[in-house]
Amino acid sequence: MEQQSPRFERGTDGPKVIVAGVDGSDSSLRAAAYAAGLARRQGALLAIVYVQPVLASGAALGAPVADTTEEIAEGLVAQIRDGMERIKGIFAIRWEFRTFRGDPYNGLVKAADDLKADAVVVGASEQAGHRIIGSVAVRLVKAGRWPVTVVP
């Protein structure tokens, strides 16, 4: 009996949801741009996630931490909308912006779990201290729950 080769299915096995973590740093914005390209090529939803840090020590010093992180979130949304507006009519990307409060690792894990993400894209840490205690990217990779791409 002759065996038939399986029929090739175009574009059915790629990721359906890609989570991109952003914090306003250059590497995180490059990560979002990279994730947008992946989402466009795969026809996936791009979920851009900003985790607003909760800094108890800053609040104790009287710094308006919540206001500052809210401004960062609003600024990121404005940048993202502007970028999407520039490519409108050229490329179509389904995207959404989500924000959480807490530490970046747990916020990205929650977002990826809630959205049933197929992949997570983050920027490489630009902070020297992360070489010692580990960056968010390293912690996501060690979690081993999704493919993680770290963009320099």
Secondary structure, DSSP 8 states (H G I E B T S, - for coil): ---------TTSSS-SEEEEEE-SSHHHHHHHHHHHHHHHHHT-EEEEEEEE---HHHHHTT--HHHHHHHHHHHHHHHHHHHHHHHTTT---EEEEEEEES-HHHHHHHHHHHTT-SEEEEE----TTHHHH--HHHHHHHHTSS-EEEE-
